[in-house]
Amino acid sequence: MTEPVLVGAAPLSPADVVAVARHGAPVSLDEGAIDRIAETRDVIDALAADPHPHYGVSTGFGALATTFIAPERRHQLQASLIRSHAAGTGAEVEIEVVRALQLLRLQTLASGRTGVRPVVAETYAAMLNAGITPVVREYGSLGCSGDLAPLAHIALAAIGEGDVRISGPSTGSGPSTGSGTEMAASDALAAAGIEPLVLVEKEGLALINGTDGMLGMLLLALHDLEMLLTTADLAAAMSIESQFGTDAVFAADLMALRPQTGQARSAANLRSFLADSPMIASHAGPEDGRVQDAYSLRCSPQVHGAARDTMEHAATIASRELASVIDNPVITVDGRIESNGNFHGAPVAAVLDFLAISVADVASVSERRTDRALDPARSRGLPPFLAHEVGVDSGLMIAQYAAAGIVSELKRLAVPASVDSIPSSAMQEDHVSMGWAAARKLRRAIDGLTRVLAIEVLTGARALDLRGPLEAGPATGAVRDLVRTVAEGPGPDRFLSPEIEAVTDLVRSGAVARTAKENAHA
């Protein structure tokens, strides 16, 4: 069983979020966090007894912030807030995203700055550990005042209403990756022995004011992109090698002339993946006759490196967000309750959009390398479309079409969501971030990049085989052998879609990147 992720003692790490969200790691609340939560709850209880209105405690919300609510109506106020804000629509959001959303809200509750009772945090932790995942819908968040609708669906389940999916108790074995069994939240809580919450003053707001959804998707994206950019370097190496390109342009001293850190990392990978390649050695030297490789080969580290640098910036923003307490109003360290604008998603939305641009660019250069391999005018001796019998067979022609279609969509997905804003709440919320939308399109973009890289890897594997008897290098050859476990080598045309899907699974699982690194030159 995986060790529980401790919540409340320190900011969560990106790895913590991935472990709980994707792999079902259990959580435990720090004892000190429980004490902090109880202390600040005393502040809220004192304000609740004050006849003067205090926003979020004894008033309505948003444009109704000046409406005083009598004490006997406040339980209804909290429930009404959650029910009305749980207004998501569309397809269900993935379980790993919902678990990240719930975990990150729990982290803020554990800060002791939101004014909820300890039982609220304990209930959220218990739901995560029981594998109870509220059903959250695709549309509803504008990314300002936090991810209101998605977070409200979490809170709705905690009060025993709405629907959830059950994926089993958290053990660290990955229950969060499945679809789960749908059932009523009240039944799921009862089966797990969890008492539904009855919310009191301030708690409704504390459960829905946060950037947790967009942050969770950012952290999952960064985790995936780290692996995918290594895969992109490997795919480029296979293309360069099989198209008789040169590795000389990736030399460390050339990279040092332009000290971009991401570029240096990608170039180092390319040197490592191409090291000891008999195929590269076979055409090295002045007699080769080629002055320069095309940009899609020669500039691979520059393009991949720019994406790495974008990731580094996004990771910095994510780390700051993980250390943040986001609620409105918030209880300060000295006991004041203050309104603020920290729920605005602009910082996260901007880097989500930035990453979508980089994803589109990396996929674009990958597709160009694939296309070169299929064109006899540019592939340096490979058969047209890598076909078995030219004219009878089409080879990988339409695989490249698929990659081109995905790249075209990725370019559309790269249009920033964060530059848009549609006012809401009777103009009280008159500028919003659209960060949730930026995160949703980035997830789709990452899926597209995964598939484009898989097509390049599949193409590179076939091209390497067609170069026989010349041998591939240790890293690229090992990946070619891995591909051969799910996709046949050169031969007459066959049903290609299952092979593309199988190689996509190898890329998505990280198997391609791991195999390359394990067999690369040290």
C-alpha positions as CSV (number, residue, x, y, z in Angstrom):
1,M,0.0,0.0,0.0
2,T,1.3,3.5,-0.9
3,E,2.1,5.7,2.0
4,P,-0.6,8.3,2.6
5,V,0.0,11.8,1.3
6,L,0.1,14.2,4.3
7,V,-2.1,17.2,3.9
8,G,-1.7,20.4,5.9
9,A,1.9,20.1,7.3
10,A,3.4,21.8,4.2
11,P,2.4,22.6,0.6
12,L,1.6,19.6,-1.5
13,S,4.2,18.7,-4.1
14,P,3.3,18.1,-7.8
15,A,4.1,14.4,-7.2
16,D,1.7,14.3,-4.3
17,V,-1.1,15.6,-6.5
18,V,-0.4,13.1,-9.2
19,A,-0.2,10.2,-6.7
20,V,-3.6,11.0,-5.2
21,A,-5.3,12.0,-8.4
22,R,-4.1,9.4,-10.9
23,H,-2.8,6.5,-8.7
24,G,-5.3,6.6,-5.9
25,A,-2.8,7.3,-3.1
26,P,-4.6,7.8,0.3
27,V,-4.5,11.0,2.2
28,S,-4.1,11.9,5.9
29,L,-4.6,15.2,7.7
30,D,-1.8,16.7,9.7
31,E,-2.8,17.0,13.4
32,G,-1.5,20.6,13.4
33,A,-3.9,21.4,10.5
34,I,-6.9,20.2,12.5
35,D,-5.9,22.5,15.4
36,R,-5.5,25.5,13.0
37,I,-8.9,24.8,11.4
38,A,-10.5,24.7,14.8
39,E,-8.9,28.0,15.9
40,T,-10.1,30.0,12.9
41,R,-13.5,28.5,13.2
42,D,-13.8,30.3,16.5
43,V,-13.3,33.6,14.6
44,I,-16.2,32.8,12.3
45,D,-18.5,31.7,15.2
46,A,-17.9,35.1,16.8
47,L,-18.7,37.0,13.6
48,A,-21.8,34.9,13.1
49,A,-23.2,36.2,16.4
50,D,-22.5,39.8,15.5
51,P,-25.6,41.7,14.4
52,H,-23.6,43.7,11.9
53,P,-23.3,41.9,8.5
54,H,-20.1,40.2,7.4
55,Y,-19.7,39.0,3.8
56,G,-19.8,35.2,3.5
57,V,-20.8,34.8,7.1
58,S,-24.1,36.6,7.5
59,T,-24.8,37.9,4.0
60,G,-25.7,36.6,0.6
61,F,-23.0,36.2,-2.1
62,G,-21.7,37.9,-5.3
63,A,-24.1,40.6,-6.3
64,L,-26.2,39.8,-3.2
65,A,-23.3,40.6,-0.9
66,T,-25.2,43.4,0.9
67,T,-28.2,41.2,1.8
68,F,-28.2,40.3,5.5
69,I,-29.3,36.8,6.3
70,A,-30.9,36.0,9.7
71,P,-29.2,33.3,11.8
72,E,-32.1,30.9,11.4
73,R,-31.8,31.0,7.6
74,R,-28.1,30.4,7.3
75,H,-28.1,26.6,7.1
76,Q,-30.5,27.0,4.2
77,L,-28.3,29.7,2.7
78,Q,-25.2,27.3,2.6
79,A,-27.2,24.5,1.1
80,S,-28.8,26.8,-1.5
81,L,-25.4,28.2,-2.4
82,I,-24.0,24.7,-3.2
83,R,-27.1,23.5,-5.0
84,S,-27.4,26.5,-7.2
85,H,-23.7,26.6,-8.0
86,A,-23.6,22.9,-8.9
87,A,-24.8,23.9,-12.4
88,G,-22.3,22.1,-14.5
89,T,-23.3,20.7,-17.9
90,G,-21.8,18.5,-20.6
91,A,-19.7,15.4,-20.4
92,E,-18.3,14.1,-17.2
93,V,-14.8,15.3,-16.2
94,E,-12.2,12.6,-15.8
95,I,-11.9,11.0,-12.3
96,E,-8.2,12.0,-12.0
97,V,-9.1,15.7,-12.5
98,V,-11.9,15.5,-10.0
99,R,-9.7,13.9,-7.4
100,A,-7.0,16.6,-8.0
101,L,-9.7,19.2,-7.6
102,Q,-10.9,17.7,-4.3
103,L,-7.4,17.2,-2.9
104,L,-6.3,20.8,-3.7
105,R,-9.5,22.2,-2.0
106,L,-8.7,20.0,1.0
107,Q,-5.2,21.5,1.1
108,T,-6.7,25.0,1.3
109,L,-9.1,23.9,4.0
110,A,-6.1,22.4,6.0
111,S,-4.4,25.8,5.9
112,G,-6.7,27.0,8.7
113,R,-7.5,30.3,6.9
114,T,-10.9,29.4,5.5
115,G,-13.0,29.2,8.7
116,V,-14.6,25.8,8.2
117,R,-15.0,23.3,11.0
118,P,-12.5,20.3,11.2
119,V,-15.3,17.9,10.2
120,V,-15.4,19.5,6.7
121,A,-11.8,18.7,6.0
122,E,-12.1,15.3,7.6
123,T,-15.1,14.5,5.3
124,Y,-13.2,15.5,2.2
125,A,-10.3,13.3,3.2
126,A,-12.6,10.4,3.9
127,M,-14.3,10.7,0.5
128,L,-10.9,10.6,-1.2
129,N,-9.8,7.6,0.8
130,A,-13.1,5.8,0.1
131,G,-12.8,6.3,-3.7
132,I,-15.9,8.5,-3.8
133,T,-15.5,10.8,-6.8
134,P,-18.3,13.4,-7.3
135,V,-19.6,13.7,-10.9
136,V,-18.3,17.0,-12.3
137,R,-19.4,18.3,-15.7
138,E,-17.3,19.8,-18.4
139,Y,-18.8,23.3,-18.6
140,G,-19.6,25.7,-15.8
141,S,-16.4,27.4,-14.6
142,L,-15.3,30.8,-15.8
143,G,-12.1,30.6,-13.8
144,C,-13.0,33.5,-11.5
145,S,-14.3,33.4,-8.0
146,G,-12.5,30.1,-8.5
147,D,-13.8,27.0,-10.3
148,L,-17.2,27.6,-8.8
149,A,-19.4,25.0,-10.5
150,P,-16.8,22.1,-10.4
151,L,-16.1,22.8,-6.7
152,A,-19.8,23.0,-6.0
153,H,-20.3,19.5,-7.4
154,I,-17.7,18.3,-4.9
155,A,-19.5,20.0,-2.0
156,L,-22.9,18.8,-3.2
157,A,-21.7,15.2,-2.9
158,A,-20.3,16.0,0.6
159,I,-23.7,17.1,1.8
160,G,-25.2,13.8,0.4
161,E,-26.7,15.1,-2.8
162,G,-26.0,14.6,-6.5
163,D,-24.2,11.7,-8.1
164,V,-20.7,10.1,-7.6
165,R,-18.6,7.4,-9.0
166,I,-17.1,4.7,-6.8
167,S,-13.6,3.4,-7.7
168,G,-12.9,1.6,-4.4
169,P,-10.8,2.6,-1.4
170,S,-7.5,4.3,-2.1
171,T,-4.6,1.9,-2.0
172,G,-2.1,3.5,-4.3
173,S,-2.9,0.9,-7.0
174,G,-4.7,3.3,-9.3
175,P,-8.4,3.1,-8.7
176,S,-8.8,6.7,-9.9
177,T,-7.9,5.8,-13.5
178,G,-11.1,3.8,-14.1
179,S,-14.6,5.0,-14.8
180,G,-16.1,3.8,-11.5
181,T,-19.7,2.8,-10.7
182,E,-22.2,5.7,-10.7
183,M,-24.5,5.9,-7.7
184,A,-26.2,8.5,-5.5
185,A,-23.9,10.4,-3.2
186,S,-26.1,9.6,-0.2
187,D,-25.8,5.9,-0.8
188,A,-22.1,6.1,-1.4
189,L,-21.5,8.1,1.8
190,A,-23.7,5.7,3.8
191,A,-21.8,2.6,2.4
192,A,-18.5,4.2,3.4
193,G,-19.8,5.2,6.9
194,I,-19.4,8.9,6.1
195,E,-21.9,11.3,7.6
196,P,-23.2,13.9,5.1
197,L,-22.1,17.4,6.0
198,V,-24.6,20.0,7.2
199,L,-22.9,23.2,6.3
200,V,-22.9,26.3,8.6
201,E,-21.8,29.9,8.2
202,K,-18.9,30.6,5.8
203,E,-18.5,26.9,4.8
204,G,-20.3,27.0,1.5
205,L,-18.0,29.8,0.2
206,A,-14.9,28.1,1.5
207,L,-15.7,25.0,-0.5
208,I,-16.2,26.7,-3.9
209,N,-13.7,29.6,-4.0
210,G,-10.5,28.3,-5.5
211,T,-8.4,27.7,-8.7
212,D,-8.2,24.0,-7.8
213,G,-9.6,22.6,-11.0
214,M,-7.3,24.5,-13.3
215,L,-4.3,23.9,-11.0
216,G,-5.0,20.2,-10.9
217,M,-5.1,19.9,-14.6
218,L,-1.9,22.0,-14.9
219,L,0.0,19.7,-12.6
220,L,-1.2,16.6,-14.4
221,A,-0.3,18.2,-17.8
222,L,3.2,19.1,-16.5
223,H,3.7,15.5,-15.4
224,D,2.7,14.1,-18.8
225,L,4.6,16.7,-20.8
226,E,7.9,15.9,-19.0
227,M,7.6,12.3,-20.4
228,L,6.3,13.4,-23.8
229,L,9.1,15.8,-24.5
230,T,11.6,13.0,-23.8
231,T,9.6,10.9,-26.2
232,A,9.7,13.8,-28.8
233,D,13.5,13.8,-28.5
234,L,13.5,10.1,-29.1
235,A,11.1,10.3,-32.0
236,A,13.3,13.0,-33.6
237,A,16.4,10.8,-33.1
238,M,14.6,7.9,-35.0
239,S,13.7,10.3,-37.8
240,I,17.2,11.8,-38.0
241,E,18.9,8.4,-38.0
242,S,16.6,6.7,-40.5
243,Q,16.6,9.7,-42.9
244,F,20.4,9.8,-42.8
245,G,20.6,13.1,-41.0
246,T,23.6,14.2,-38.9
247,D,24.0,14.4,-35.1
248,A,26.9,16.9,-35.4
249,V,24.6,19.9,-35.1
250,F,23.7,18.8,-31.6
251,A,27.2,19.2,-30.2
252,A,27.5,20.6,-26.7
253,D,29.8,23.5,-27.8
254,L,27.3,24.6,-30.5
255,M,24.5,24.5,-27.9
256,A,26.6,26.6,-25.5
257,L,26.6,29.4,-28.1
258,R,23.0,29.9,-27.2
259,P,22.6,29.1,-23.6
260,Q,18.9,28.2,-23.5
261,T,18.4,25.5,-20.9
262,G,15.6,23.6,-22.5
263,Q,17.5,23.5,-25.8
264,A,20.6,22.1,-24.1
265,R,18.5,19.3,-22.4
266,S,16.9,18.3,-25.7
267,A,20.2,18.3,-27.5
268,A,21.8,16.2,-24.8
269,N,19.0,13.7,-25.3
270,L,19.5,13.6,-29.0
271,R,23.3,13.1,-28.6
272,S,22.6,10.3,-26.2
273,F,19.9,8.6,-28.2
274,L,22.0,8.7,-31.4
275,A,25.3,7.7,-29.8
276,D,27.0,4.6,-31.2
277,S,24.6,4.4,-34.2
278,P,26.1,2.5,-37.1
279,M,23.5,4.1,-39.3
280,I,24.7,7.6,-38.4
281,A,28.3,6.6,-38.8
282,S,27.6,5.1,-42.2
283,H,27.3,8.5,-43.8
284,A,29.4,10.8,-41.6
285,G,32.1,12.8,-43.2
286,P,32.6,15.3,-46.2
287,E,31.7,12.6,-48.8
288,D,28.1,12.6,-47.5
289,G,27.3,15.6,-49.8
290,R,24.6,17.1,-47.7
291,V,25.3,20.6,-46.6
292,Q,22.6,21.0,-44.0
293,D,19.6,19.0,-42.8
294,A,16.1,20.5,-43.0
295,Y,14.9,22.5,-40.1
296,S,12.5,19.8,-38.8
297,L,15.6,17.6,-38.2
298,R,18.3,20.1,-37.5
299,C,16.2,22.4,-35.2
300,S,14.5,19.7,-33.1
301,P,16.3,20.7,-29.9
302,Q,15.4,24.4,-30.4
303,V,11.7,23.6,-30.8
304,H,11.6,20.9,-28.1
305,G,13.7,23.1,-25.8
306,A,11.4,26.1,-26.1
307,A,8.6,23.8,-24.9
308,R,10.8,22.7,-22.0
309,D,11.4,26.3,-21.0
310,T,7.7,27.0,-21.1
311,M,7.2,24.0,-18.8
312,E,9.7,25.4,-16.4
313,H,7.9,28.7,-16.2
314,A,4.5,26.9,-15.8
315,A,6.0,24.8,-13.0
316,T,7.1,27.9,-11.2
317,I,3.6,29.3,-11.3
318,A,2.2,25.9,-10.2
319,S,4.5,25.7,-7.2
320,R,3.5,29.2,-6.1
321,E,-0.2,28.2,-6.5
322,L,0.4,25.0,-4.4
323,A,1.7,27.2,-1.6
324,S,-1.3,29.5,-1.8
325,V,-4.4,29.8,0.3
326,I,-7.3,30.8,-2.0
327,D,-10.7,31.7,-0.5
328,N,-12.9,34.8,-0.2
329,P,-13.3,36.1,2.4
330,V,-10.2,34.7,4.1
331,I,-9.2,34.7,7.8
332,T,-5.8,36.3,8.2
333,V,-3.1,35.1,10.5
334,D,-4.0,37.9,13.0
335,G,-7.7,36.9,13.0
336,R,-9.2,39.4,10.5
337,I,-11.7,38.3,8.0
338,E,-11.0,40.0,4.7
339,S,-12.3,40.0,1.1
340,N,-9.7,39.6,-1.6
341,G,-9.3,38.7,-5.2
342,N,-6.9,35.8,-5.0
343,F,-9.4,33.4,-6.5
344,H,-8.9,35.0,-9.9
345,G,-7.4,32.4,-12.2
346,A,-5.3,34.7,-14.4
347,P,-1.8,33.4,-13.3
348,V,-2.8,29.8,-14.0
349,A,-4.8,30.5,-17.1
350,A,-1.9,32.2,-18.8
351,V,0.5,29.3,-18.4
352,L,-2.1,26.8,-19.5
353,D,-2.5,28.7,-22.7
354,F,1.3,29.1,-23.1
355,L,1.7,25.3,-22.8
356,A,-1.0,24.7,-25.4
357,I,1.1,26.8,-27.8
358,S,4.2,24.8,-27.1
359,V,2.3,21.5,-27.5
360,A,1.1,22.5,-30.9
361,D,4.6,23.5,-32.0
362,V,6.2,20.2,-30.9
363,A,3.5,18.2,-32.6
364,S,3.9,20.4,-35.7
365,V,7.6,19.7,-36.1
366,S,7.0,16.0,-35.3
367,E,4.5,15.7,-38.2
368,R,7.0,17.4,-40.5
369,R,9.6,14.8,-39.7
370,T,7.1,12.0,-40.4
371,D,6.2,13.6,-43.7
372,R,9.8,13.7,-44.8
373,A,10.2,10.0,-44.1
374,L,7.4,9.2,-46.5
375,D,8.5,11.5,-49.4
376,P,11.2,9.8,-51.6
377,A,12.4,13.2,-52.8
378,R,13.5,14.0,-49.2
379,S,13.9,10.7,-47.4
380,R,17.3,9.8,-48.9
381,G,16.5,6.5,-50.4
382,L,13.5,5.2,-48.5
383,P,10.6,3.8,-50.6
384,P,7.6,6.2,-51.1
385,F,5.3,6.2,-48.0
386,L,7.5,3.3,-46.7
387,A,5.3,1.0,-48.8
388,H,6.1,-2.6,-49.5
389,E,5.0,-2.7,-53.1
390,V,4.9,0.8,-54.4
391,G,1.7,1.4,-56.4
392,V,-0.1,-1.5,-54.8
393,D,0.5,-0.6,-51.2
394,S,0.0,2.9,-49.6
395,G,2.2,2.2,-46.6
396,L,2.0,4.9,-44.0
397,M,0.5,7.6,-46.2
398,I,-2.7,7.9,-44.2
399,A,-1.0,7.7,-40.9
400,Q,0.6,11.0,-41.9
401,Y,-2.8,12.4,-42.8
402,A,-4.0,11.5,-39.3
403,A,-1.0,13.3,-37.8
404,A,-1.7,16.3,-40.0
405,G,-5.3,16.5,-39.0
406,I,-4.4,16.4,-35.3
407,V,-1.8,19.1,-35.7
408,S,-4.4,21.3,-37.4
409,E,-6.7,20.9,-34.4
410,L,-3.8,21.6,-32.0
411,K,-3.2,24.9,-33.7
412,R,-6.9,25.8,-33.1
413,L,-6.5,24.7,-29.5
414,A,-3.5,26.9,-29.1
415,V,-5.7,30.0,-29.4
416,P,-5.7,31.4,-25.9
417,A,-8.8,31.1,-23.7
418,S,-7.4,33.6,-21.2
419,V,-7.7,36.6,-23.5
420,D,-11.5,36.2,-23.4
421,S,-13.8,37.4,-20.6
422,I,-17.6,37.3,-20.3
423,P,-19.0,39.3,-17.3
424,S,-21.2,37.4,-14.9
425,S,-23.2,37.9,-11.6
426,A,-24.9,41.1,-12.6
427,M,-21.5,42.7,-13.5
428,Q,-20.0,42.0,-10.0
429,E,-17.7,39.5,-11.7
430,D,-16.9,41.7,-14.7
431,H,-13.6,40.1,-15.6
432,V,-12.9,36.4,-15.6
433,S,-9.9,34.2,-16.5
434,M,-11.4,31.3,-18.5
435,G,-8.7,29.2,-16.9
436,W,-10.8,26.1,-16.6
437,A,-11.4,26.3,-20.4
438,A,-7.7,26.7,-20.9
439,A,-7.0,23.6,-18.9
440,R,-9.6,21.5,-20.7
441,K,-8.2,22.3,-24.1
442,L,-4.7,21.7,-22.9
443,R,-5.7,18.2,-21.9
444,R,-7.1,17.6,-25.4
445,A,-3.9,19.0,-26.9
446,I,-1.8,16.6,-24.8
447,D,-3.8,13.7,-26.1
448,G,-3.2,15.0,-29.6
449,L,0.6,15.4,-29.1
450,T,0.7,11.8,-27.7
451,R,-0.8,10.5,-30.9
452,V,1.3,12.6,-33.3
453,L,4.5,11.4,-31.5
454,A,3.2,7.8,-31.7
455,I,2.8,8.1,-35.5
456,E,6.4,9.4,-35.8
457,V,7.7,6.6,-33.6
458,L,5.8,4.0,-35.7
459,T,7.1,5.6,-38.9
460,G,10.7,5.8,-37.6
461,A,10.6,2.2,-36.6
462,R,9.6,1.1,-40.1
463,A,12.1,3.4,-41.7
464,L,14.9,1.9,-39.5
465,D,13.9,-1.6,-40.5
466,L,14.0,-0.6,-44.2
467,R,17.6,0.7,-43.8
468,G,18.8,-2.9,-43.1
469,P,21.3,-4.3,-43.1
470,L,22.5,-1.1,-41.4
471,E,21.9,-1.3,-37.7
472,A,20.1,1.3,-35.6
473,G,21.8,2.7,-32.4
474,P,21.2,1.1,-29.0
475,A,18.4,3.5,-27.9
476,T,16.5,3.9,-31.1
477,G,16.9,0.2,-31.8
478,A,15.5,-0.7,-28.4
479,V,12.5,1.5,-29.1
480,R,12.1,-0.1,-32.5
481,D,12.1,-3.5,-30.9
482,L,9.5,-2.3,-28.3
483,V,7.3,-1.1,-31.2
484,R,7.6,-4.5,-32.8
485,T,5.9,-6.1,-29.8
486,V,2.6,-4.3,-30.8
487,A,3.1,-3.5,-34.5
488,E,4.5,-5.6,-37.3
489,G,7.4,-4.5,-39.4
490,P,7.5,-3.6,-43.1
491,G,5.2,-5.6,-45.3
492,P,2.0,-5.5,-47.4
493,D,-0.7,-3.1,-46.3
494,R,-2.8,-4.2,-43.3
495,F,-5.3,-2.7,-40.9
496,L,-3.2,0.2,-39.5
497,S,-5.4,1.8,-36.9
498,P,-4.9,-0.8,-34.2
499,E,-1.1,-0.5,-34.5
500,I,-1.3,3.3,-34.2
501,E,-3.5,2.9,-31.1
502,A,-1.1,0.3,-29.6
503,V,1.9,2.5,-30.1
504,T,0.0,5.5,-28.7
505,D,-0.6,3.4,-25.6
506,L,3.2,2.7,-25.4
507,V,3.9,6.4,-25.7
508,R,1.2,7.4,-23.1
509,S,2.3,4.9,-20.6
510,G,5.9,6.2,-20.7
511,A,7.3,2.9,-22.0
512,V,8.8,4.6,-25.1
513,A,10.6,7.2,-23.1
514,R,11.8,4.7,-20.4
515,T,13.1,2.3,-23.0
516,A,15.0,5.1,-24.8
517,K,16.6,6.3,-21.5
518,E,17.5,2.8,-20.3
519,N,19.3,2.0,-23.5
520,A,20.9,5.4,-24.2
521,H,24.6,6.2,-24.1
522,A,25.4,7.4,-20.5
